[in-house]
Amino acid sequence: EKPTRKKSSITRIIRDTALARRVKKKNRYICQFCEELLETPTGPYAEGAHIKPLGRPHDGPDLKENILCLCPNCHLLFDRGALGVSSEGVLIGMAAPKTKKFILSDKHSVSEKYLEHHRERHRL
């Protein structure tokens, strides 16, 4: 039996996909948390993760300083608050390895104010 269909209209945030692509390229598609490089038949894969979410109620900006290059697993853990970055640049949270430093590229700066927002939001 075919599922029923319903017409709907949505409003969504338009992200700058080229910006996220540049962040991933600057980090060579290597996860800034676990340092994994996921190779696929079509090339390396990583996700551009917004530190301060773009949607409501956060209304974060779509800026490179608000985007991390993460593997899918670390992206999910970060979004759910199981993983974060301390003000000293150490990974924190229930999924964080002990004394693991957050990887920063000299070509990609991340804003501490967005990381602070993430810590406060998830009580890390």
C-alpha positions in Angstrom: 0.0 0.0 0.0 1.3 3.4 -0.9 1.8 6.0 1.8 -0.5 9.1 1.7 1.0 12.4 0.7 0.3 15.8 2.1 1.3 19.2 0.6 3.2 21.5 3.0 5.2 24.6 3.0 8.3 25.2 5.2 10.6 28.1 6.1 14.2 27.1 6.5 17.5 28.8 7.1 19.7 29.0 4.1 23.2 28.0 5.0 26.3 29.0 3.1 27.4 25.6 2.0 30.5 27.0 0.3 31.6 28.4 3.7 31.3 25.0 5.4 33.1 23.4 2.5 36.0 25.9 2.9 36.2 25.1 6.6 36.4 21.4 5.9 39.0 21.9 3.2 41.2 24.1 5.5 41.1 21.3 8.0 41.8 18.7 5.3 38.5 17.0 6.2 40.1 15.7 9.4 37.8 15.8 12.5 38.9 18.5 14.9 38.0 16.3 17.8 39.0 12.7 17.0 41.4 13.4 14.2 39.8 10.8 11.9 39.8 11.2 8.2 36.8 9.4 6.6 37.6 8.3 3.0 34.8 7.4 0.7 34.8 6.4 -3.0 33.9 10.0 -3.8 36.6 11.5 -1.6 37.0 12.5 2.0 33.9 13.2 4.1 33.4 15.6 7.1 30.6 17.7 8.3 30.5 21.5 9.0 29.1 21.7 12.5 27.8 25.0 13.8 28.9 25.7 17.4 26.1 28.1 18.1 23.1 26.7 16.2 21.6 28.8 13.4 18.0 28.0 14.4 15.8 29.5 17.1 16.3 30.2 20.0 20.0 30.4 19.4 20.1 32.4 16.2 23.8 31.7 15.7 25.7 33.2 12.7 26.8 31.4 9.6 30.4 32.4 10.0 33.6 30.3 9.7 34.4 31.2 13.4 31.2 29.4 14.3 31.8 26.2 12.3 33.9 23.1 13.2 35.1 20.3 10.9 33.8 17.1 12.5 33.2 13.5 11.6 29.5 12.5 11.8 30.0 10.8 15.2 31.7 13.7 16.9 29.1 16.1 15.3 26.2 14.2 16.8 28.0 14.0 20.2 28.8 17.8 20.1 25.2 18.7 19.1 23.8 16.6 21.9 26.2 18.0 24.5 28.1 14.8 25.2 31.3 16.5 23.9 32.5 20.1 24.1 35.6 22.3 24.3 36.9 23.9 27.5 38.2 27.5 27.5 41.7 25.9 27.7 41.0 24.0 24.4 40.6 20.5 26.0 37.8 18.2 25.0 35.2 17.9 27.8 31.9 16.0 28.4 30.9 12.5 29.0 32.3 11.3 25.6 35.6 13.2 25.9 38.8 11.3 26.1 41.0 12.4 29.0 43.3 15.4 28.3 42.7 15.4 24.5 43.3 18.8 23.0 40.9 20.3 20.4 42.7 20.5 17.0 42.9 24.0 15.6 44.2 24.7 12.1 46.3 27.8 11.7 44.1 28.6 8.7 40.8 28.4 10.6 40.1 30.3 13.8 37.1 29.4 16.1 35.5 32.0 18.3 35.6 31.4 22.0 32.3 33.2 22.5 30.5 30.5 20.4 32.3 27.7 22.3 31.2 29.4 25.6 27.6 29.5 24.4 27.8 25.7 23.7 29.3 25.0 27.2 26.6 27.1 28.9 23.8 25.6 26.7 24.9 22.0 27.6 26.1 22.8 31.1 29.6 21.5 30.4 
